[in-house]
Amino acid sequence: MVQTKIPLSQVAEEAWESYVPDTPYLSGGTLNYAKYKKIGKTVHYRIKYTLSGANISGPASFSLPVAAHADYAQSDYEPIGTVILRDTGVNGVTAHAMWATGQYIAIRIMKADSTYVTNVTNVSSAVPFTWGSGDQIYIQGTYEAA
């Protein structure tokens, strides 16, 4: 059996880095974690945010940890992540992280206006449900760095 020693410096390189995203329409909740890993020009990220009540005052959005490639500037409907919106004690709703403005992602859900799911709407204080204490937002995704 061949044993290979991995230098501690290399192990540290493999760890995900924490960051504090800007959350312009969220207040009073808890950022449980926001982490990312950049490998070359690929950025993987994940966020967990717990609300302390109905503290969403506009479209729920988060800043990204690393500047995104310029291709994304015109793509406000391009999904770059999966989101679970957890209404504690009730259920969860699947949503998407999509480009918003600048280096922000907005959380958007699909809604049915007729027979088909056709529209995308921003998550807000009452969409997809009225937020309460303990409700959670889970986000994970991947995008290309600048």
Backbone as a printed PyTorch tensor [residue, N CA C, xyz], in Angstrom:
tensor([[[  0.8360,  -1.1610,   0.0000],
         [  0.0000,   0.0000,   0.0000],
         [  0.8930,   1.2390,   0.0000]],

        [[  0.6070,   2.1470,  -0.8830],
         [  1.3660,   3.3900,  -0.9740],
         [  0.6220,   4.4710,  -0.2080]],

        [[  1.3110,   5.1210,   0.6980],
         [  0.7040,   6.2170,   1.4390],
         [  1.2790,   7.5220,   0.9230]],

        [[  0.3890,   8.4370,   0.6700],
         [  0.8140,   9.7440,   0.2000],
         [  0.4550,  10.7780,   1.2440]],

        [[  1.4080,  11.5820,   1.5840],
         [  1.1400,  12.6570,   2.5370],
         [  0.6890,  13.8920,   1.7680]],

        [[ -0.3830,  14.4780,   2.2360],
         [ -0.8840,  15.7050,   1.6250],
         [ -0.4740,  16.8640,   2.5190]],

        [[  0.2260,  17.8310,   1.9620],
         [  0.6550,  18.9740,   2.7790],
         [ -0.5490,  19.7440,   3.3260]],

        [[ -0.4050,  20.2520,   4.5350],
         [ -1.4700,  21.0160,   5.1710],
         [ -1.8840,  22.2060,   4.3140]],

        [[ -0.9380,  22.8170,   3.6200],
         [ -1.2560,  23.9620,   2.7630],
         [ -2.2250,  23.5660,   1.6530]],

        [[ -2.1010,  22.3590,   1.1340],
         [ -3.0010,  21.8920,   0.0890],
         [ -4.3890,  21.6160,   0.6540]],

        [[ -4.4640,  21.0880,   1.8590],
         [ -5.7560,  20.8420,   2.5020],
         [ -6.4790,  22.1660,   2.7070]],

        [[ -5.7590,  23.1810,   3.1470],
         [ -6.3620,  24.4990,   3.3550],
         [ -6.9130,  25.0480,   2.0510]],

        [[ -6.2450,  24.7690,   0.9410],
         [ -6.7160,  25.2370,  -0.3560],
         [ -8.0400,  24.5910,  -0.7370]],

        [[ -8.3190,  23.4270,  -0.2170],
         [ -9.5390,  22.7160,  -0.5640],
         [-10.7510,  23.1960,   0.2240]],

        [[-10.5340,  23.9150,   1.3080],
         [-11.6410,  24.3660,   2.1480],
         [-12.4500,  25.4500,   1.4430]],

        [[-13.7440,  25.4730,   1.7050],
         [-14.6020,  26.5240,   1.1840],
         [-14.3760,  27.7760,   2.0200]],

        [[-14.4810,  28.9240,   1.3830],
         [-14.2880,  30.2000,   2.0680],
         [-15.6320,  30.7870,   2.4560]],

        [[-15.6700,  31.4190,   3.6050],
         [-16.8860,  32.1070,   4.0450],
         [-16.8880,  33.5270,   3.4940]],

        [[-18.0780,  34.0670,   3.2810],
         [-18.2140,  35.4740,   2.9090],
         [-19.5300,  35.9860,   3.4710]],

        [[-19.6890,  37.2840,   3.5040],
         [-20.9180,  37.8910,   4.0090],
         [-21.5990,  38.5960,   2.8420]],

        [[-22.6720,  38.0010,   2.3140],
         [-23.3430,  38.6270,   1.1790],
         [-24.1460,  39.8540,   1.6040]],

        [[-24.2440,  40.8030,   0.6940],
         [-25.1330,  41.9350,   0.8980],
         [-26.5530,  41.4280,   0.6410]],

        [[-27.4720,  41.7650,   1.5200],
         [-28.8680,  41.3290,   1.4000],
         [-29.7670,  42.5570,   1.5410]],

        [[-29.9160,  43.3490,   0.4660],
         [-30.5780,  44.6450,   0.5800],
         [-32.0310,  44.6170,   1.0490]],

        [[-32.7510,  43.5410,   0.8420],
         [-34.1660,  43.5020,   1.2270],
         [-34.4590,  42.5340,   2.3680]],

        [[-33.4150,  42.0270,   3.0040],
         [-33.5730,  41.1400,   4.1560],
         [-32.9870,  41.8290,   5.3750]],

        [[-33.6770,  41.7380,   6.4960],
         [-33.1410,  42.3500,   7.7140],
         [-33.5950,  41.5600,   8.9310]],

        [[-32.7900,  41.6050,   9.9680],
         [-33.1650,  41.0060,  11.2400],
         [-33.0730,  39.5040,  11.3310]],

        [[-32.6980,  38.8390,  10.2540],
         [-32.5700,  37.3890,  10.3020],
         [-31.1430,  36.9830,  10.6250]],

        [[-30.8450,  35.7050,  10.4150],
         [-29.5220,  35.1680,  10.7050],
         [-28.9210,  34.5620,   9.4540]],

        [[-27.7350,  35.0060,   9.1050],
         [-26.9860,  34.3670,   8.0410],
         [-26.2900,  33.1670,   8.6690]],

        [[-26.8440,  31.9660,   8.4530],
         [-26.2650,  30.7560,   9.0400],
         [-24.9150,  30.4360,   8.4150]],

        [[-24.8410,  30.5740,   7.0930],
         [-23.5700,  30.4450,   6.3910],
         [-23.7140,  30.9850,   4.9780]],

        [[-22.6030,  31.4200,   4.4470],
         [-22.4570,  31.7840,   3.0370],
         [-21.0320,  31.3940,   2.6910]],

        [[-20.8930,  30.4220,   1.8160],
         [-19.5740,  29.8860,   1.4920],
         [-19.4340,  29.7310,  -0.0120]],

        [[-18.1810,  29.7300,  -0.4500],
         [-17.9260,  29.5160,  -1.8660],
         [-16.5850,  28.8240,  -2.0570]],

        [[-16.4430,  28.2450,  -3.2310],
         [-15.1880,  27.6120,  -3.6280],
         [-14.9480,  27.9880,  -5.0770]],

        [[-13.8080,  28.6150,  -5.3550],
         [-13.4520,  28.9980,  -6.7200],
         [-12.3890,  28.0410,  -7.2220]],

        [[-12.6750,  27.3870,  -8.3290],
         [-11.7410,  26.4620,  -8.9610],
         [-11.5560,  26.9600, -10.3840]],

        [[-10.4030,  27.5300, -10.6660],
         [-10.2070,  28.1640, -11.9670],
         [-11.1770,  29.3300, -12.0940]],

        [[-12.0120,  29.3080, -13.1270],
         [-13.0110,  30.3620, -13.3170],
         [-14.4090,  29.9050, -12.9080]],

        [[-14.4930,  28.7580, -12.2690],
         [-15.7830,  28.2380, -11.8180],
         [-15.9650,  28.5380, -10.3380]],

        [[-17.1240,  29.1030, -10.0020],
         [-17.4250,  29.4420,  -8.6110],
         [-18.6400,  28.6350,  -8.1630]],

        [[-18.4690,  27.8650,  -7.1100],
         [-19.5700,  27.1500,  -6.4710],
         [-19.9070,  27.9250,  -5.2020]],

        [[-21.1890,  28.0900,  -4.9150],
         [-21.5650,  28.8330,  -3.7130],
         [-22.7650,  28.1850,  -3.0370]],

        [[-22.9240,  28.4640,  -1.7400],
         [-24.0920,  27.9920,  -1.0000],
         [-24.3690,  28.9540,   0.1510]],

        [[-25.6430,  29.1560,   0.4070],
         [-26.0820,  30.1250,   1.4150],
         [-27.2470,  29.5290,   2.1930]],

        [[-27.2670,  29.7820,   3.4910],
         [-28.4330,  29.4610,   4.3160],
         [-28.7450,  30.6950,   5.1550]],

        [[-30.0000,  31.1380,   5.0860],
         [-30.4500,  32.3240,   5.8170],
         [-31.7360,  31.9670,   6.5480]],

        [[-31.8020,  32.2720,   7.8420],
         [-33.0000,  32.0080,   8.6440],
         [-33.6450,  33.3330,   9.0140]],

        [[-34.9230,  33.4460,   8.7140],
         [-35.6420,  34.6720,   9.0220],
         [-36.0950,  34.6870,  10.4690]],

        [[-36.2320,  35.8770,  11.0130],
         [-36.7130,  36.0170,  12.3910],
         [-38.1460,  36.5280,  12.4150]],

        [[-38.7580,  36.5900,  11.2660],
         [-40.1290,  37.0780,  11.1280],
         [-40.3340,  37.5030,   9.6920]],

        [[-41.3120,  38.3320,   9.4750],
         [-41.6150,  38.8050,   8.1230],
         [-40.6860,  39.9660,   7.7870]],

        [[-39.4170,  39.6690,   7.5920],
         [-38.4430,  40.7300,   7.3830],
         [-37.8680,  40.7590,   5.9680]],

        [[-38.7360,  40.5840,   4.9680],
         [-38.3600,  40.7600,   3.5700],
         [-39.1160,  41.9890,   3.0800]],

        [[-38.3880,  43.0310,   2.6900],
         [-39.0340,  44.2870,   2.3150],
         [-39.0750,  44.5290,   0.8130]],

        [[-38.5870,  43.5970,   0.0220],
         [-38.5740,  43.7320,  -1.4370],
         [-38.1620,  42.4100,  -2.0360]],

        [[-37.7260,  42.4100,  -3.2940],
         [-37.2980,  41.1510,  -3.9160],
         [-36.1000,  40.5550,  -3.1750]],

        [[-36.2360,  39.3430,  -2.6810],
         [-35.1490,  38.6980,  -1.9340],
         [-33.9430,  38.5180,  -2.8500]],

        [[-32.8020,  39.0580,  -2.4410],
         [-31.5970,  38.9570,  -3.2600],
         [-30.3520,  38.8940,  -2.3790]],

        [[-29.2950,  38.3430,  -2.9650],
         [-28.0200,  38.1680,  -2.2730],
         [-26.8990,  38.5420,  -3.2350]],

        [[-25.8410,  39.1630,  -2.7200],
         [-24.6720,  39.4250,  -3.5630],
         [-23.8460,  38.1460,  -3.6740]],

        [[-23.1020,  38.0540,  -4.7610],
         [-22.2560,  36.8890,  -5.0060],
         [-20.8510,  37.1290,  -4.4640]],

        [[-20.1090,  36.0600,  -4.1820],
         [-18.7920,  36.2050,  -3.5600],
         [-17.6810,  36.6610,  -4.5010]],

        [[-17.8030,  36.3540,  -5.7900],
         [-16.7630,  36.6460,  -6.7730],
         [-17.4370,  37.2780,  -7.9870]],

        [[-16.8050,  38.2810,  -8.5770],
         [-17.3780,  38.9410,  -9.7570],
         [-17.6780,  37.9200, -10.8520]],

        [[-18.8400,  38.0710, -11.4580],
         [-19.2790,  37.1510, -12.5040],
         [-18.7910,  37.6040, -13.8760]],

        [[-18.7190,  36.6650, -14.7860],
         [-18.3260,  36.9440, -16.1620],
         [-19.3180,  37.9200, -16.7900]],

        [[-18.8460,  38.7510, -17.7030],
         [-19.6750,  39.7680, -18.3530],
         [-20.8420,  39.1760, -19.1430]],

        [[-20.7580,  37.9270, -19.5520],
         [-21.8650,  37.3000, -20.2850],
         [-23.1700,  37.3580, -19.5020]],

        [[-23.0910,  37.3560, -18.1920],
         [-24.2900,  37.3180, -17.3690],
         [-25.0000,  38.6620, -17.2650]],

        [[-24.3630,  39.7430, -17.6800],
         [-24.9220,  41.0870, -17.5050],
         [-26.2770,  41.2650, -18.1770]],

        [[-26.5290,  40.5740, -19.2490],
         [-27.7850,  40.7190, -19.9840],
         [-28.7350,  39.5460, -19.7470]],

        [[-28.4900,  38.7500, -18.7330],
         [-29.2170,  37.4900, -18.5650],
         [-30.0100,  37.4390, -17.2730]],

        [[-30.9670,  38.3470, -17.0830],
         [-31.6800,  38.3690, -15.8070],
         [-32.6460,  37.2040, -15.6200]],

        [[-32.7900,  36.3520, -16.6320],
         [-33.6150,  35.1560, -16.4670],
         [-32.7830,  33.8830, -16.5110]],

        [[-31.4710,  34.0170, -16.4710],
         [-30.6170,  32.8330, -16.5050],
         [-30.4490,  32.2740, -15.1000]],

        [[-30.8960,  31.0320, -14.8760],
         [-30.7520,  30.4540, -13.5340],
         [-29.3080,  30.0400, -13.2750]],

        [[-28.8350,  30.3580, -12.0880],
         [-27.4830,  29.9370, -11.7050],
         [-27.4980,  29.2890, -10.3330]],

        [[-28.6560,  28.8220,  -9.9270],
         [-28.7220,  28.1610,  -8.6360],
         [-30.0960,  27.6100,  -8.3390]],

        [[-30.1160,  26.6960,  -7.4050],
         [-31.3570,  26.0990,  -6.9270],
         [-31.6210,  26.6190,  -5.5270]],

        [[-32.8860,  26.8620,  -5.2430],
         [-33.2670,  27.4340,  -3.9550],
         [-34.3900,  26.6040,  -3.3470]],

        [[-34.3290,  26.3880,  -2.0500],
         [-35.4400,  25.8170,  -1.2950],
         [-35.8840,  26.8830,  -0.3030]],

        [[-37.1610,  27.2080,  -0.3380],
         [-37.7590,  28.1570,   0.5940],
         [-38.5490,  27.3290,   1.5830]],

        [[-38.1310,  27.3160,   2.8380],
         [-38.7400,  26.4300,   3.8380],
         [-39.6640,  27.2140,   4.7520]],

        [[-40.9450,  26.9050,   4.6420],
         [-41.9620,  27.4540,   5.5360],
         [-42.0080,  26.5000,   6.7220]],

        [[-41.3190,  26.8390,   7.7950],
         [-41.1230,  25.9400,   8.9270],
         [-42.4340,  25.3500,   9.4230]],

        [[-42.4490,  24.0390,   9.5540],
         [-43.6160,  23.3410,  10.0580],
         [-44.7050,  23.1240,   9.0310]],

        [[-44.5110,  23.6290,   7.8180],
         [-45.5530,  23.4940,   6.7940],
         [-45.0140,  22.7190,   5.5970]],

        [[-44.1500,  23.3410,   4.7980],
         [-43.5980,  22.6820,   3.6170],
         [-42.4310,  23.4850,   3.0630]],

        [[-41.9440,  23.0660,   1.9240],
         [-40.8810,  23.7840,   1.2350],
         [-41.2940,  24.0500,  -0.1980]],

        [[-40.7650,  25.1090,  -0.7650],
         [-41.0560,  25.4910,  -2.1420],
         [-39.7260,  25.5740,  -2.8870]],

        [[-39.6680,  24.9890,  -4.0720],
         [-38.4700,  25.0660,  -4.8930],
         [-38.4960,  26.3540,  -5.7030]],

        [[-37.3630,  27.0180,  -5.7720],
         [-37.2380,  28.2620,  -6.5320],
         [-35.8990,  28.2450,  -7.2640]],

        [[-35.5820,  29.3450,  -7.9280],
         [-34.3280,  29.4650,  -8.6690],
         [-33.5930,  30.7250,  -8.2480]],

        [[-32.2720,  30.6620,  -8.2630],
         [-31.4470,  31.8590,  -8.1150],
         [-31.1470,  32.3280,  -9.5330]],

        [[-31.5760,  33.5470,  -9.8530],
         [-31.3730,  34.0930, -11.1980],
         [-30.6600,  35.4310, -11.0970]],

        [[-29.9990,  35.8090, -12.1680],
         [-29.2860,  37.0830, -12.1800],
         [-30.2510,  38.2140, -11.9570]],

        [[-29.8360,  39.1620, -11.1510],
         [-30.6220,  40.3740, -10.9220],
         [-29.8320,  41.5210, -11.5480]],

        [[-29.3730,  42.4570, -10.7460],
         [-28.5590,  43.5540, -11.2550],
         [-27.1730,  43.4710, -10.6480]],

        [[-26.1880,  43.9640, -11.3810],
         [-24.8220,  43.9440, -10.8740],
         [-24.3720,  42.5440, -10.5160]],

        [[-23.8770,  42.3710,  -9.3090],
         [-23.3830,  41.0750,  -8.8470],
         [-24.3610,  40.4180,  -7.8800]],

        [[-25.6490,  40.5770,  -8.1390],
         [-26.6760,  40.0300,  -7.2600],
         [-27.4610,  38.9300,  -7.9490]],

        [[-27.9070,  37.9710,  -7.1290],
         [-28.8890,  36.9980,  -7.5860],
         [-30.2060,  37.3410,  -6.9040]],

        [[-31.2820,  37.1350,  -7.6280],
         [-32.6180,  37.3050,  -7.0630],
         [-33.2410,  35.9250,  -6.9630]],

        [[-34.0370,  35.7190,  -5.9480],
         [-34.7220,  34.4400,  -5.7960],
         [-36.0730,  34.5720,  -6.4740]],

        [[-36.3080,  33.7070,  -7.4460],
         [-37.5400,  33.7780,  -8.2300],
         [-38.2070,  32.4140,  -8.2770]],

        [[-39.5330,  32.4490,  -8.3060],
         [-40.3010,  31.2110,  -8.4060],
         [-41.1300,  31.2350,  -9.6750]],

        [[-41.4680,  30.0610, -10.1390],
         [-42.3680,  29.9260, -11.2840],
         [-43.7880,  29.9780, -10.7510]],

        [[-44.6790,  30.5790, -11.5170],
         [-46.0780,  30.5900, -11.1100],
         [-46.9390,  30.2370, -12.3050]],

        [[-48.0810,  29.6850, -12.0250],
         [-48.9990,  29.2750, -13.0820],
         [-50.1020,  30.3160, -13.2220]],

        [[-50.1940,  30.9170, -14.4120],
         [-51.2720,  31.8650, -14.6800],
         [-52.4350,  31.1880, -15.3850]],

        [[-52.1790,  30.0530, -15.9870],
         [-53.2290,  29.3140, -16.6900],
         [-52.8770,  27.8380, -16.6310]],

        [[-52.9290,  27.1750, -17.7390],
         [-52.6420,  25.7500, -17.7910],
         [-51.1660,  25.4540, -17.5800]],

        [[-50.2980,  26.3510, -18.0370],
         [-48.8600,  26.1080, -17.9950],
         [-48.1620,  27.0490, -17.0220]],

        [[-47.0350,  26.6010, -16.5450],
         [-46.1960,  27.4590, -15.7160],
         [-45.4190,  28.3510, -16.6830]],

        [[-45.7130,  29.6350, -16.6620],
         [-45.1280,  30.5110, -17.6690],
         [-44.3860,  31.7150, -17.1180]],

        [[-44.7290,  32.1670, -15.9600],
         [-44.1600,  33.4120, -15.4650],
         [-43.1810,  33.1840, -14.3320]],

        [[-42.2830,  34.1180, -14.1890],
         [-41.3290,  34.0910, -13.0910],
         [-41.5950,  35.3270, -12.2460]],

        [[-41.6590,  35.1420, -10.9470],
         [-41.8930,  36.2740, -10.0590],
         [-40.8770,  36.2620,  -8.9270]],

        [[-40.5690,  37.4340,  -8.4240],
         [-39.6120,  37.5510,  -7.3200],
         [-40.2160,  37.0690,  -6.0160]],

        [[-39.3990,  36.4670,  -5.1850],
         [-39.8060,  36.1280,  -3.8250],
         [-39.8370,  37.4330,  -3.0380]],

        [[-40.9020,  37.6190,  -2.2640],
         [-41.0560,  38.8560,  -1.4910],
         [-41.6940,  38.5400,  -0.1450]],

        [[-42.1800,  39.5370,   0.5410],
         [-42.7250,  39.3480,   1.8920],
         [-43.9280,  38.4140,   1.9300]],

        [[-44.6600,  38.2790,   0.8310],
         [-45.8370,  37.4040,   0.8120],
         [-45.7740,  36.3470,  -0.2850]],

        [[-44.6740,  36.2480,  -0.9910],
         [-44.5300,  35.2800,  -2.0810],
         [-43.3300,  34.4000,  -1.7750]],

        [[-43.4500,  33.0930,  -1.7720],
         [-44.6180,  32.2770,  -2.0860],
         [-45.5440,  32.0460,  -0.8940]],

        [[-45.1520,  32.5420,   0.2810],
         [-45.9850,  32.4420,   1.4830],
         [-45.6220,  33.6160,   2.3790]],

        [[-46.3910,  33.8460,   3.4020],
         [-46.0430,  34.8890,   4.3650],
         [-44.9580,  34.3460,   5.2780]],

        [[-43.8270,  35.0260,   5.2920],
         [-42.6660,  34.5590,   6.0320],
         [-42.8480,  34.7540,   7.5270]],

        [[-42.3360,  33.8010,   8.2950],
         [-42.4100,  33.8800,   9.7470],
         [-41.0810,  33.5180,  10.3810]],

        [[-41.0210,  33.6200,  11.6670],
         [-39.8050,  33.3190,  12.4060],
         [-39.4130,  31.8540,  12.2140]],

        [[-38.1590,  31.6180,  11.8710],
         [-37.6580,  30.2630,  11.6730],
         [-37.7200,  29.7840,  10.2360]],

        [[-38.4280,  30.5040,   9.3590],
         [-38.4440,  30.1270,   7.9460],
         [-37.0410,  30.2990,   7.3810]],

        [[-36.7060,  29.4890,   6.3700],
         [-35.3270,  29.4660,   5.8870],
         [-35.2310,  29.5390,   4.3740]],

        [[-34.1140,  30.0870,   3.9280],
         [-33.7670,  30.1520,   2.5100],
         [-32.4560,  29.3900,   2.3360]],

        [[-32.4700,  28.3630,   1.4830],
         [-31.2720,  27.5880,   1.1550],
         [-30.9550,  27.8250,  -0.3230]],

        [[-29.7320,  28.1870,  -0.6350],
         [-29.3350,  28.4460,  -2.0190],
         [-28.0250,  27.7210,  -2.2910]],

        [[-27.9270,  27.1240,  -3.4750],
         [-26.6360,  26.6010,  -3.9250],
         [-26.5850,  26.7010,  -5.4370]],

        [[-25.4030,  26.9970,  -5.9590],
         [-25.2870,  27.1450,  -7.3990],
         [-23.8500,  27.2550,  -7.8570]],

        [[-23.7140,  27.4620,  -9.1640],
         [-22.4160,  27.5370,  -9.8200],
         [-22.4910,  28.5680, -10.9350]],

        [[-21.4230,  29.3240, -11.1240],
         [-21.3700,  30.2760, -12.2310],
         [-19.9190,  30.4990, -12.6560]],

        [[-19.7400,  31.2070, -13.7780],
         [-18.4050,  31.5020, -14.2970],
         [-17.9280,  32.8530, -13.7720]],

        [[-16.7310,  32.8860, -13.2430],
         [-16.1400,  34.1280, -12.7340],
         [-15.6250,  34.9900, -13.8830]],

        [[-15.4540,  36.2680, -13.5930],
         [-14.9330,  37.2150, -14.5930],
         [-13.5050,  36.8600, -14.9750]]])
